[in-house]
């Protein structure tokens, strides 16, 4: 009937203006469903999520399964305020964001602004927490700074992941098996066994997943090299849990996981201007300089060409990209009652993470610059948390005091090497940089035409260095960081009158780090041939003489030769020596961006605090809060960190966050709703940027994230559940983000949106469940996630060379990922008691292939490349339970 809304439609419409955490639960939690209560530990206490003064999304195992959420990176499909992206390797480049705020993690020295806690233990890097979700009890997405309760590095928010505890006195288990496209195979299983009646139990679970890659990688001749972005990983977790008559309870958790694969190839989306010239062909590198596919050199404002390249999902590389990581860890969680109204709780952990990777660092078919096998990263982390908490004043006061300590050691060894095509590639760049109307082929070609003896125009580095071959250059470097963190904290909630509560939290945090970079070995004959044996800063006079001869033979006027030689000396120096000669600690500042050894310390202290007030109106709870958060600074652990005498340290990040919210249950609990409005202002926001030749770190004095979040769930009857989510987050650098004295790379960000921060994200999911007779049941589930446009790189524009040019330089080509919609579907049938089930599913139904990160391709002078996200996946899953 036109113009008339059914009760269900009216409820659906009304819910779009309300908000609530997701409430889907396991079928065996029927009593919780009936009571419409979800218990979370976001406040370090077990509380109904609707009653805490905090914006949090609680995701159950059933919801994880229904949406195909297999690890941390997939949480964005069920939480509209959360997103993730990934760059060139499988573990070290994952970026997590909440409300548009995150920290780029391509550098092992950077810590995530979104803290990850698994069974109460802090995971120091997102890559460490990428293991399979299996036997999970609950995932909580805590939005906004959480430093008073969750300790380290939660300036944007936190993920609190809790695995199922051993069940005392219960014998049971489960098994799942999946097969899908890209030869996707997955198996999960677990068993719970009582060991001493109702006192001690053991629980063992594990998972194995394997999937072929979805990006085809070709060599420079167009021959197949590998399928990148594949998966091959397993996890096993064992637990012992207990509870005695005295109330002493706890568990010990041990896990081991291993992941192998090839990740992640980058697709070229914009052709460098140099690729359209004959320079590469002249030196024997082919018309496209190692790119197997032609990418149209269209205007930077036409996104269709970039999307066509991404849709093709074909990359070019000179070598395979194998990676392998393994880790193991132990968590001890213990709770002992101190009388009837207080408990002492201890959570301790130790984790060791090892990762080995090698890849083509130039992201093209040319063999130019590589990270070679033999290096690796090791992270050892130990944490301890002890807290005492309880009630007083007839339950009107909930109090907590505690202390936290962590110790982390990072060791990373990397082997760099120039490839066989590097000398010819350098020749092409020299020619491009010195071409003019009178010397169209460049200095070196003009010199060759003038018969300069001994000059090979396809290998100027060999000539300048007196005959050395740059292609055999290798370097082994070491990064180390030792970190210690300790803090004391308190969190207290007092019920002033019935329904009116006030919360105050304080944490004093002390952070100290010792960072070091050292070059363990270097073999660079071209560089040594060009440099004086007694100096690491000045070219060899013989090299200067060769450069002068080249310039003179090319017809450069005599008066202009010194300036020309100086420019070419700098270019030659960078190309032939970076990153293969590191001046020793304590040497003077050098004029060129050479690597430089350093050994330095960083320390900082901060008082983190929060104040919240809430009122219970009955079916509606309202709250307002202010939080001052903090994320430690540290070291840029990159080979260029101290180049030219630069300080490798970056400052700590701080945030002041304001939030007001309303949570409610309506229509006899048929609708649950939650609304949060937030404003977050960051000081010294930490940024890591890849410039095409190096990673640089800096702090932006001011950054902002503001907006609102709406989530709602509607249950019109027992068979239908509808989940809705809407996040509007305007995450940006204000126009006054930096003073006039700041670096141009910082000031160039002012007025721009944050990277990979769409302003609008909406999620809608619906599940229909019903019985077929008395023995069978079935379900249908569908979900839509839509996001608006987002920038995919750090800088919005080409960084200018002068302050006067700020805001006038060209926009970076193909930086914006267009808004998109992704649809997931799942249907299943099985035993009414969940003894068995079979499901068919598809994710990203319409095959929307999007970019996660776009960057300036290494050494290619204007070319742009991008890392793609998952295409359409589909398959069948079998489930069993006993």
FENVENJO-V709803 format. One record per residue. N is the residue number from 1. RES is the residue in one letter. OMEGA is omega as a letter, one per 30 degrees, with the letter a starting at -180 (none if undefined). D_FIRST is the distance of its C-alpha to the first C-alpha in Angstrom with 1 decimal. Layout:
((N/RES/OMEGA/D_FIRST) (N/RES/OMEGA/D_FIRST))
This chain:
((1/X/a/0.0) (2/X/l/3.8) (3/X/a/6.5) (4/X/a/6.0) (5/X/l/8.3) (6/X/l/9.3) (7/X/a/13.1) (8/X/a/14.1) (9/X/l/12.4) (10/X/l/13.9) (11/X/l/17.1) (12/X/l/17.2) (13/X/a/16.8) (14/X/a/19.4) (15/X/l/21.7) (16/X/l/22.1) (17/X/l/24.2) (18/X/a/26.3) (19/X/l/28.8) (20/X/l/30.5) (21/X/l/32.8) (22/X/a/31.6) (23/X/l/31.8) (24/X/a/31.7) (25/X/l/34.7) (26/X/a/36.7) (27/X/a/35.7) (28/X/l/39.1) (29/X/a/38.2) (30/X/a/35.8) (31/X/l/37.4) (32/X/l/36.8) (33/X/a/33.2) (34/X/l/32.8) (35/X/l/34.8) (36/X/a/32.8) (37/X/l/36.2) (38/X/l/37.7) (39/X/l/41.4) (40/X/l/42.8) (41/X/a/46.3) (42/X/l/45.5) (43/X/a/47.9) (44/X/l/50.5) (45/X/l/49.4) (46/X/a/46.8) (47/X/l/44.0) (48/X/a/40.3) (49/X/l/38.7) (50/X/a/36.5) (51/X/a/39.7) (52/X/a/41.8) (53/X/a/42.1) (54/X/l/41.5) (55/X/a/38.8) (56/X/l/38.9) (57/X/l/36.6) (58/X/a/37.5) (59/X/a/36.8) (60/X/l/37.4) (61/X/l/38.8) (62/X/l/35.6) (63/X/l/33.9) (64/X/a/37.0) (65/X/a/36.8) (66/X/a/33.0) (67/X/l/33.5) (68/X/l/36.9) (69/X/a/38.8) (70/X/l/42.4) (71/X/a/44.3) (72/X/a/44.4) (73/X/a/43.4) (74/X/a/39.9) (75/X/l/38.8) (76/X/l/37.0) (77/X/l/34.2) (78/X/l/33.4) (79/X/a/34.6) (80/X/a/33.4) (81/X/a/36.6) (82/X/l/38.9) (83/X/l/40.2) (84/X/l/43.3) (85/X/a/45.3) (86/X/a/48.4) (87/X/a/51.4) (88/X/l/54.4) (89/X/a/55.1) (90/X/a/53.3) (91/X/a/54.3) (92/X/a/55.8) (93/X/l/53.3) (94/X/l/50.0) (95/X/l/48.5) (96/X/a/46.0) (97/X/l/44.0) (98/X/a/42.0) (99/X/l/40.3) (100/X/a/41.9) (101/X/l/45.4) (102/X/l/47.7) (103/X/l/51.3) (104/X/a/52.2) (105/X/l/54.2) (106/X/a/56.2) (107/X/a/59.2) (108/X/l/60.5) (109/X/a/61.6) (110/X/l/58.1) (111/X/a/56.2) (112/X/l/52.4) (113/X/l/50.7) (114/X/a/48.3) (115/X/l/50.5) (116/X/a/49.9) (117/X/l/51.0) (118/X/a/51.0) (119/X/l/51.9) (120/X/a/53.2) (121/X/a/55.5) (122/X/l/55.3) (123/X/a/54.9) (124/X/l/56.8) (125/X/l/55.1) (126/X/a/51.6) (127/X/l/53.2) (128/X/a/54.9) (129/X/a/51.5) (130/X/a/49.9) (131/X/a/50.6) (132/X/l/47.9) (133/X/l/45.5) (134/X/l/46.5) (135/X/a/46.4) (136/X/l/44.8) (137/X/a/43.8) (138/X/l/42.0) (139/X/l/41.7) (140/X/l/41.5) (141/X/a/40.9) (142/X/a/42.6) (143/X/a/41.7) (144/X/a/44.3) (145/X/a/48.1) (146/X/a/49.2) (147/X/a/53.0) (148/X/a/54.0) (149/X/a/52.9) (150/X/l/52.6) (151/X/a/55.8) (152/X/l/56.4) (153/X/l/54.4) (154/X/a/50.9) (155/X/l/50.6) (156/X/a/47.0) (157/X/a/45.9) (158/X/l/46.6) (159/X/l/45.4) (160/X/a/46.4) (161/X/a/46.4) (162/X/l/47.3) (163/X/a/48.3) (164/X/l/48.1) (165/X/l/51.2) (166/X/l/53.4) (167/X/a/52.2) (168/X/l/55.1) (169/X/a/55.8) (170/X/l/53.1) (171/X/a/53.7) (172/X/a/50.8) (173/X/a/49.6) (174/X/l/47.1) (175/X/l/47.2) (176/X/l/44.7) (177/X/a/45.3) (178/X/l/43.4) (179/X/a/44.0) (180/X/l/42.2) (181/X/a/42.8) (182/X/l/45.8) (183/X/a/47.6) (184/X/l/46.0) (185/X/a/47.5) (186/X/l/47.0) (187/X/l/48.4) (188/X/l/48.0) (189/X/l/49.7) (190/X/l/50.9) (191/X/l/52.8) (192/X/a/53.5) (193/X/l/56.8) (194/X/a/58.4) (195/X/a/62.0) (196/X/l/63.3) (197/X/l/61.1) (198/X/a/58.7) (199/X/a/60.8) (200/X/l/60.7) (201/X/l/58.3) (202/X/l/58.0) (203/X/l/55.0) (204/X/l/55.2) (205/X/a/52.4) (206/X/a/52.5) (207/X/l/50.5) (208/X/l/51.4) (209/X/l/49.4) (210/X/l/50.4) (211/X/l/48.5) (212/X/a/49.8) (213/X/a/49.4) (214/X/l/46.8) (215/X/l/49.1) (216/X/a/51.7) (217/X/l/55.0) (218/X/l/57.6) (219/X/a/61.1) (220/X/l/62.4) (221/X/l/63.1) (222/X/l/59.6) (223/X/a/60.6) (224/X/l/58.3) (225/X/l/59.4) (226/X/l/56.8) (227/X/a/53.2) (228/X/a/52.5) (229/X/l/50.1) (230/X/a/50.7) (231/X/l/50.7) (232/X/a/53.3) (233/X/l/53.5) (234/X/a/54.0) (235/X/l/54.1) (236/X/a/55.7) (237/X/l/55.5) (238/X/a/57.6) (239/X/l/57.4) (240/X/l/59.5) (241/X/a/58.0) (242/X/l/59.7) (243/X/a/59.6) (244/X/l/62.6) (245/X/l/63.2) (246/X/a/64.3) (247/X/l/60.9) (248/X/a/62.1) (249/X/l/59.3) (250/X/l/58.7) (251/X/l/58.3) (252/X/a/60.0) (253/X/l/58.0) (254/X/a/59.5) (255/X/l/57.9) (256/X/l/59.0) (257/X/l/57.0) (258/X/a/57.8) (259/X/l/55.9) (260/X/l/57.2) (261/X/l/55.6) (262/X/a/55.6) (263/X/f/53.7) (264/X/a/52.6) (265/X/a/53.2) (266/X/a/52.3) (267/X/l/50.8) (268/X/a/52.4) (269/X/l/49.7) (270/X/a/52.1) (271/X/l/55.5) (272/X/l/58.4) (273/X/a/60.3) (274/X/l/63.4) (275/X/l/61.7) (276/X/l/61.7) (277/X/l/65.4) (278/X/a/68.2) (279/X/a/69.5) (280/X/l/68.2) (281/X/a/69.5) (282/X/a/72.9) (283/X/l/73.4) (284/X/a/72.2) (285/X/l/68.8) (286/X/a/66.7) (287/X/a/64.6) (288/X/l/61.8) (289/X/l/63.9) (290/X/l/62.7) (291/X/a/59.0) (292/X/a/58.1) (293/X/l/55.1) (294/X/l/55.0) (295/X/a/52.6) (296/X/l/52.0) (297/X/a/53.6) (298/X/a/50.6) (299/X/l/50.0) (300/X/a/49.1) (301/X/l/45.9) (302/X/a/44.4) (303/X/a/42.8) (304/X/a/42.0) (305/X/l/45.5) (306/X/a/45.6) (307/X/l/42.3) (308/X/l/43.6) (309/X/l/46.7) (310/X/l/44.7) (311/X/a/42.5) (312/X/l/45.8) (313/X/l/46.9) (314/X/a/50.5) (315/X/l/53.3) (316/X/l/57.0) (317/X/a/59.7) (318/X/a/63.4) (319/X/l/63.3) (320/X/a/61.2) (321/X/a/59.5) (322/X/l/60.3) (323/X/a/59.4) (324/X/l/60.1) (325/X/l/59.5) (326/X/l/60.3) (327/X/l/60.2) (328/X/a/60.9) (329/X/l/60.5) (330/X/l/61.1) (331/X/l/59.2) (332/X/l/60.7) (333/X/a/58.5) (334/X/a/60.3) (335/X/a/59.5) (336/X/a/62.1) (337/X/l/61.7) (338/X/a/64.1) (339/X/a/63.9) (340/X/a/60.8) (341/X/a/59.2) (342/X/l/60.0) (343/X/l/59.9) (344/X/a/61.6) (345/X/l/59.6) (346/X/l/61.1) (347/X/l/59.4) (348/X/a/61.7) (349/X/l/61.2) (350/X/a/63.1) (351/X/l/61.6) (352/X/a/63.3) (353/X/l/61.5) (354/X/a/63.1) (355/X/l/61.8) (356/X/a/63.4) (357/X/l/62.1) (358/X/a/63.4) (359/X/l/61.6) (360/X/a/62.1) (361/X/l/61.8) (362/X/l/61.8) (363/X/l/58.6) (364/X/l/60.1) (365/X/l/62.0) (366/X/l/65.2) (367/X/a/67.3) (368/X/a/67.7) (369/X/a/67.1) (370/X/l/66.2) (371/X/a/65.8) (372/X/l/68.1) (373/X/l/68.2) (374/X/l/70.3) (375/X/l/68.8) (376/X/l/66.2) (377/X/l/64.7) (378/X/l/65.3) (379/X/l/63.6) (380/X/a/65.0) (381/X/l/63.2) (382/X/l/64.1) (383/X/l/62.2) (384/X/l/62.9) (385/X/l/60.9) (386/X/l/62.2) (387/X/l/60.4) (388/X/a/60.8) (389/X/a/57.9) (390/X/a/57.3) (391/X/l/56.4) (392/X/l/58.5) (393/X/l/58.4) (394/X/l/56.5) (395/X/a/53.8) (396/X/l/53.1) (397/X/l/54.7) (398/X/a/53.8) (399/X/l/56.5) (400/X/l/57.4) (401/X/a/60.4) (402/X/l/61.2) (403/X/a/62.9) (404/X/l/62.1) (405/X/l/64.3) (406/X/l/63.7) (407/X/a/66.1) (408/X/l/65.1) (409/X/l/67.3) (410/X/l/66.1) (411/X/l/68.3) (412/X/l/67.2) (413/X/a/69.5) (414/X/l/68.5) (415/X/l/70.4) (416/X/l/70.0) (417/X/l/71.4) (418/X/a/71.7) (419/X/a/71.0) (420/X/a/73.0) (421/X/a/71.1) (422/X/a/71.6) (423/X/l/74.9) (424/X/l/73.5) (425/X/l/70.3) (426/X/l/72.4) (427/X/l/74.3) (428/X/l/71.1) (429/X/l/70.2) (430/X/a/73.7) (431/X/l/73.6) (432/X/a/70.2) (433/X/a/71.5) (434/X/l/74.8) (435/X/l/73.8) (436/X/a/74.5) (437/X/a/75.3) (438/X/l/79.0) (439/X/a/78.3) (440/X/a/75.1) (441/X/l/75.5) (442/X/a/76.3) (443/X/a/79.6) (444/X/l/80.1) (445/X/l/79.7) (446/X/l/81.9) (447/X/l/84.4) (448/X/l/84.4) (449/X/l/84.9) (450/X/l/87.9) (451/X/l/89.4) (452/X/a/89.2) (453/X/l/91.0) (454/X/a/89.1) (455/X/l/85.6) (456/X/a/82.9) (457/X/l/79.9) (458/X/l/77.5) (459/X/a/78.8) (460/X/l/79.9) (461/X/l/79.7) (462/X/l/82.5) (463/X/a/84.6) (464/X/a/84.1) (465/X/l/84.8) (466/X/l/88.0) (467/X/a/86.6) (468/X/a/84.2) (469/X/a/81.0) (470/X/a/77.9) (471/X/a/75.9) (472/X/a/77.6) (473/X/l/76.8) (474/X/l/75.3) (475/X/l/74.7) (476/X/a/74.0) (477/X/a/72.6) (478/X/l/71.9) (479/X/l/69.5) (480/X/l/69.9) (481/X/l/68.2) (482/X/a/69.0) (483/X/l/66.7) (484/X/l/67.0) (485/X/l/64.6) (486/X/a/64.9) (487/X/l/63.0) (488/X/a/62.9) (489/X/l/59.8) (490/X/l/58.4) (491/X/a/54.9) (492/X/l/54.5) (493/X/a/51.7) (494/X/l/52.6) (495/X/a/50.4) (496/X/l/51.6) (497/X/l/49.7) (498/X/l/47.1) (499/X/a/44.2) (500/X/a/46.0) (501/X/l/47.6) (502/X/a/49.7) (503/X/l/50.6) (504/X/l/53.5) (505/X/l/54.5) (506/X/l/57.6) (507/X/l/59.0) (508/X/a/62.3) (509/X/l/62.3) (510/X/a/65.4) (511/X/l/65.1) (512/X/a/68.0) (513/X/l/68.2) (514/X/a/71.0) (515/X/a/70.1) (516/X/l/72.4) (517/X/a/72.5) (518/X/l/75.4) (519/X/a/76.3) (520/X/a/77.9) (521/X/l/79.0) (522/X/l/79.0) (523/X/a/80.2) (524/X/a/80.0) (525/X/a/83.0) (526/X/l/81.5) (527/X/a/81.0) (528/X/l/84.4) (529/X/a/86.0) (530/X/a/84.5) (531/X/l/85.2) (532/X/l/88.6) (533/X/a/89.9) (534/X/a/90.6) (535/X/l/87.4) (536/X/a/83.7) (537/X/a/82.7) (538/X/l/84.9) (539/X/l/85.0) (540/X/l/88.2) (541/X/l/90.6) (542/X/l/90.9) (543/X/l/87.1) (544/X/l/87.4) (545/X/l/90.2) (546/X/l/88.1) (547/X/l/85.2) (548/X/l/87.6) (549/X/l/89.0) (550/X/a/85.5) (551/X/a/84.8) (552/X/a/88.2) (553/X/l/87.9) (554/X/l/84.5) (555/X/l/86.1) (556/X/l/84.9) (557/X/a/87.3) (558/X/a/89.8) (559/X/a/88.6) (560/X/a/85.0) (561/X/a/85.9) (562/X/a/85.9) (563/X/l/82.4) (564/X/l/81.2) (565/X/l/82.9) (566/X/a/81.5) (567/X/a/77.9) (568/X/l/78.5) (569/X/l/80.2) (570/X/l/77.2) (571/X/a/74.9) (572/X/a/77.2) (573/X/a/77.6) (574/X/a/73.9) (575/X/a/73.2) (576/X/a/76.2) (577/X/l/76.5) (578/X/f/73.0) (579/X/a/72.2) (580/X/l/75.6) (581/X/a/78.1) (582/X/l/77.6) (583/X/a/80.2) (584/X/l/81.4) (585/X/l/80.4) (586/X/l/82.2) (587/X/a/82.9) (588/X/l/82.4) (589/X/a/79.1) (590/X/a/78.9) (591/X/a/77.7) (592/X/a/75.5) (593/X/l/72.4) (594/X/l/74.3) (595/X/l/73.3) (596/X/l/75.2) (597/X/l/76.0) (598/X/l/75.0) (599/X/a/75.3) (600/X/a/73.8) (601/X/l/72.1) (602/X/l/69.1) (603/X/l/68.4) (604/X/l/66.0) (605/X/a/65.1) (606/X/l/62.1) (607/X/l/60.8) (608/X/a/57.0) (609/X/l/55.2) (610/X/l/51.9) (611/X/a/50.8) (612/X/l/47.5) (613/X/a/46.2) (614/X/l/43.3) (615/X/l/41.8) (616/X/l/39.9) (617/X/a/37.5) (618/X/l/36.4) (619/X/a/33.0) (620/X/l/33.7) (621/X/l/36.8) (622/X/a/37.9) (623/X/l/40.9) (624/X/a/42.9) (625/X/l/45.6) (626/X/l/48.3) (627/X/l/50.1) (628/X/a/53.1) (629/X/a/53.2) (630/X/l/55.7) (631/X/a/56.3) (632/X/l/59.8) (633/X/a/61.5) (634/X/a/63.8) (635/X/l/65.2) (636/X/a/64.1) (637/X/l/65.3) (638/X/a/65.5) (639/X/a/68.6) (640/X/a/68.3) (641/X/a/67.8) (642/X/a/71.3) (643/X/l/72.1) (644/X/a/74.2) (645/X/a/74.9) (646/X/l/71.3) (647/X/a/70.3) (648/X/a/68.2) (649/X/l/66.6) (650/X/a/63.3) (651/X/l/62.4) (652/X/a/60.2) (653/X/l/56.6) (654/X/a/55.3) (655/X/l/52.0) (656/X/a/50.9) (657/X/l/47.3) (658/X/a/45.2) (659/X/l/42.0) (660/X/a/39.7) (661/X/l/36.8) (662/X/l/34.4) (663/X/a/33.4) (664/X/l/31.2) (665/X/a/29.5) (666/X/l/26.4) (667/X/a/24.2) (668/X/l/27.0) (669/X/l/27.8) (670/X/l/24.4) (671/X/l/24.6) (672/X/a/27.9) (673/X/a/28.4) (674/X/l/31.3) (675/X/l/32.0) (676/X/l/35.4) (677/X/a/36.9) (678/X/l/40.3) (679/X/a/43.2) (680/X/l/46.0) (681/X/a/49.2) (682/X/l/51.6) (683/X/a/55.3) (684/X/l/57.4) (685/X/a/54.3) (686/X/a/55.8) (687/X/l/55.2) (688/X/a/56.6) (689/X/l/56.7) (690/X/a/57.9) (691/X/a/59.6) (692/X/l/60.3) (693/X/a/63.7) (694/X/l/63.4) (695/X/l/61.3) (696/X/l/61.8) (697/X/l/60.7) (698/X/l/60.3) (699/X/l/58.7) (700/X/a/56.4) (701/X/a/57.2) (702/X/l/53.6) (703/X/a/50.1) (704/X/l/46.8) (705/X/a/43.5) (706/X/l/40.8) (707/X/l/37.1) (708/X/a/34.5) (709/X/l/32.9) (710/X/l/29.6) (711/X/l/28.8) (712/X/l/26.3) (713/X/a/25.5) (714/X/l/22.6) (715/X/a/22.9) (716/X/l/19.7) (717/X/a/21.8) (718/X/a/25.1) (719/X/a/23.9) (720/X/l/22.1) (721/X/l/23.8) (722/X/l/22.6) (723/X/l/25.4) (724/X/l/25.1) (725/X/l/28.1) (726/X/l/28.9) (727/X/l/32.4) (728/X/a/33.6) (729/X/l/37.4) (730/X/a/39.6) (731/X/a/42.8) (732/X/l/45.5) (733/X/a/49.1) (734/X/a/49.5) (735/X/l/51.5) (736/X/a/54.4) (737/X/a/54.2) (738/X/l/58.0) (739/X/a/61.1) (740/X/a/63.1) (741/X/a/65.6) (742/X/l/63.1) (743/X/l/63.2) (744/X/l/61.4) (745/X/l/59.3) (746/X/a/58.0) (747/X/l/57.6) (748/X/l/55.7) (749/X/a/52.8) (750/X/a/52.3) (751/X/a/49.0) (752/X/l/47.5) (753/X/l/44.7) (754/X/l/45.8) (755/X/l/46.0) (756/X/a/42.9) (757/X/l/40.9) (758/X/a/37.5) (759/X/a/36.1) (760/X/l/32.6) (761/X/l/31.6) (762/X/l/28.3) (763/X/l/27.6) (764/X/l/24.5) (765/X/l/25.0) (766/X/l/23.1) (767/X/l/24.7) (768/X/l/23.5) (769/X/l/26.3) (770/X/a/26.7) (771/X/l/29.5) (772/X/a/30.5) (773/X/a/32.5) (774/X/a/35.1) (775/X/a/37.0) (776/X/l/34.6) (777/X/l/31.9) (778/X/l/29.9) (779/X/l/28.0) (780/X/a/26.0) (781/X/l/26.5) (782/X/a/25.5) (783/X/l/26.6) (784/X/l/26.5) (785/X/a/29.3) (786/X/l/29.3) (787/X/l/32.3) (788/X/l/33.4) (789/X/l/36.8) (790/X/l/39.9) (791/X/a/43.7) (792/X/l/45.5) (793/X/a/49.2) (794/X/a/51.3) (795/X/l/52.4) (796/X/a/50.0) (797/X/l/52.8) (798/X/a/56.3) (799/X/a/58.6) (800/X/l/60.9) (801/X/l/64.7) (802/X/l/65.1) (803/X/a/63.3) (804/X/a/63.1) (805/X/l/60.8) (806/X/l/58.2) (807/X/a/54.7) (808/X/a/55.9) (809/X/a/56.4) (810/X/l/54.1) (811/X/l/50.9) (812/X/a/51.4) (813/X/l/50.1) (814/X/a/46.9) (815/X/a/46.6) (816/X/l/42.8) (817/X/a/40.4) (818/X/l/37.1) (819/X/a/33.9) (820/X/l/32.4) (821/X/l/29.7) (822/X/a/30.8) (823/X/l/28.7) (824/X/l/30.0) (825/X/l/28.8) (826/X/l/30.4) (827/X/a/29.9) (828/X/l/32.3) (829/X/a/33.3) (830/X/l/36.2) (831/X/a/38.0) (832/X/l/36.2) (833/X/l/39.3) (834/X/l/39.3) (835/X/l/42.6) (836/X/l/41.4) (837/X/l/38.4) (838/X/a/37.7) (839/X/l/35.3) (840/X/a/34.4) (841/X/l/33.7) (842/X/l/33.6) (843/X/a/34.1) (844/X/a/33.5) (845/X/a/31.5) (846/X/l/31.6) (847/X/l/35.3) (848/X/a/35.3) (849/X/a/39.0) (850/X/l/39.9) (851/X/l/43.1) (852/X/a/44.3) (853/X/l/47.5) (854/X/a/49.1) (855/X/l/52.8) (856/X/a/55.9) (857/X/a/57.4) (858/X/l/60.8) (859/X/a/63.8) (860/X/l/61.9) (861/X/l/62.1) (862/X/l/58.5) (863/X/l/56.7) (864/X/l/53.4) (865/X/a/52.1) (866/X/l/49.2) (867/X/a/48.3) (868/X/l/45.1) (869/X/a/42.5) (870/X/l/41.3) (871/X/l/39.5) (872/X/l/37.2) (873/X/l/38.4) (874/X/a/37.3) (875/X/a/38.8) (876/X/l/38.9) (877/X/l/40.0) (878/X/a/41.6) (879/X/l/41.9) (880/X/a/44.2) (881/X/l/45.0) (882/X/none/47.7))
